[in-house]
Amino acid sequence: MGIGDKIKNEAEHLAGKAKEAAGKATDNDELKAEGQKEQLAADAKKVAEGVKDEFKKD
């Protein structure tokens, strides 16, 4: 996984976290769910990139 990908995924994760917090603060379930969804997507990308990196080692 390149450093650019790591930064992009972490930025996506943090953006999702911010949306979730904003949704909680404003009692907006839709915004909260959207933030959680973005976090999950970023986490899935991190896992996929990690697996890809492991296969590159061989």
Kinemage of the C-alpha trace (Angstrom):
@kinemage 1
@onewidth
@group {chain A} dominant
@subgroup {mainchain}
@vectorlist {calphas} color= white
{ca met a 1} P 0.000 0.000 0.000
{ca gly a 2} L 1.472 3.312 -1.011
{ca ile a 3} L 1.737 6.168 1.445
{ca gly a 4} L -0.704 8.182 -0.683
{ca asp a 5} L -3.313 5.424 -0.364
{ca lys a 6} L -2.801 5.253 3.386
{ca ile a 7} L -3.285 9.002 3.726
{ca lys a 8} L -6.360 8.968 1.488
{ca asn a 9} L -7.949 6.089 3.424
{ca glu a 10} L -7.230 7.742 6.763
{ca ala a 11} L -8.689 11.043 5.524
{ca glu a 12} L -11.812 9.175 4.396
{ca his a 13} L -12.058 7.501 7.787
{ca leu a 14} L -11.710 10.816 9.625
{ca ala a 15} L -14.293 12.485 7.385
{ca gly a 16} L -16.715 9.681 8.204
{ca lys a 17} L -15.987 10.074 11.894
{ca ala a 18} L -16.692 13.806 11.656
{ca lys a 19} L -19.991 13.175 9.859
{ca glu a 20} L -20.995 10.628 12.469
{ca ala a 21} L -20.203 13.099 15.268
{ca ala a 22} L -22.131 15.860 13.513
{ca gly a 23} L -25.076 13.513 13.084
{ca lys a 24} L -25.009 12.640 16.773
{ca ala a 25} L -24.742 16.310 17.781
{ca thr a 26} L -27.673 17.342 15.599
{ca asp a 27} L -29.704 14.195 16.217
{ca asn a 28} L -29.568 13.463 12.481
{ca asp a 29} L -29.657 9.692 12.071
{ca glu a 30} L -29.123 9.871 8.309
{ca leu a 31} L -25.893 11.876 8.665
{ca lys a 32} L -24.709 9.609 11.468
{ca ala a 33} L -25.317 6.515 9.325
{ca glu a 34} L -23.568 8.089 6.348
{ca gly a 35} L -20.518 8.775 8.514
{ca gln a 36} L -20.484 5.197 9.778
{ca lys a 37} L -20.766 3.928 6.206
{ca glu a 38} L -17.791 6.050 5.115
{ca gln a 39} L -15.717 4.744 8.016
{ca leu a 40} L -16.527 1.151 7.126
{ca ala a 41} L -15.637 1.748 3.484
{ca ala a 42} L -12.285 3.268 4.450
{ca asp a 43} L -11.580 0.399 6.849
{ca ala a 44} L -12.426 -2.157 4.153
{ca lys a 45} L -9.984 -0.449 1.783
{ca lys a 46} L -7.286 -0.601 4.465
{ca val a 47} L -7.851 -4.330 4.908
{ca ala a 48} L -7.864 -4.963 1.157
{ca glu a 49} L -4.645 -3.025 0.685
{ca gly a 50} L -3.047 -4.925 3.568
{ca val a 51} L -3.951 -8.247 1.992
{ca lys a 52} L -2.655 -7.039 -1.354
{ca asp a 53} L 0.638 -6.009 0.284
{ca glu a 54} L 0.995 -9.444 1.894
{ca phe a 55} L 0.682 -11.159 -1.494
{ca lys a 56} L 3.276 -8.819 -2.985
{ca lys a 57} L 5.820 -9.978 -0.403
{ca asp a 58} L 5.937 -13.484 -1.889
